[in-house]
């Protein structure tokens, strides 16, 4: 048996953004994500909306946020073994279903999968105080590296009423 010696290296520093209170408006945009970032986390804590809707996480380049072409596979489960699944190859973003009157906490992990094609993979988990849990995964390619992202609602009419959202990146 042989071993390869790998010298110890410091772990890359995680940069944490500034939390944004989600008490009004229909979207939150984070800009200025360094082009060299390989992993981006989106954290939503105690977020609620004025009506039932979908939360979308969309990524973009320095010129635009993309609202098409996301692959998505997800599963939602709730009380009484109510399980729903779905997948799509041309979705508007990676999403979580929001049930009116609940409070949602979620984490999205977005990882650069291929730097030549600027393809990102995402996994996400969420739960609400209505005892529903969500999990999903998907991918999206961009014309250039990710430098911004937006959390928004499906039709842009439901407004944020509580909670906060922040990002972190490596």
ABEGO torsion letter per residue (X at the ends): XBBBBBBBBBBBBBBBBBBBBBABEABBBBBGBBAABABBBBBBBGBBBABBBBBBBBBBBAABBBABGBBBBBBBBBBGGBBBBBBBABBAEBBBBBBBGBBBBBBBBBBBABAAAGBBBBBBBBBBAAGBBBBBBBBBBBABBBABBBBBBAAGABBBABEBBBBBBX
